[in-house]
Amino acid sequence: MKVHKIELAQGNLIGSFTNEVSPIIKATSGDSIRFETLDAGWGMGSSNSERKNPSREGKR
């Protein structure tokens, strides 16, 4: 049994389910997958003042 971790990074964000993109992990039966999710505005943070948007990082 293996634990996979998917980092919250621009390269891991797709925004839809599609078979046009190659998988970033290969999980087998019994494996666990840990990941973080974005809010509805594609940002993250526990409050609005801490909110970050990975798709806009470095574009300021």
Secondary structure, DSSP 8 states (H G I E B T S, - for coil): --EEEE---GGG--SS--SSS--S----TT-EEEE----TTS-B-SSGGG-B-GGGTT--
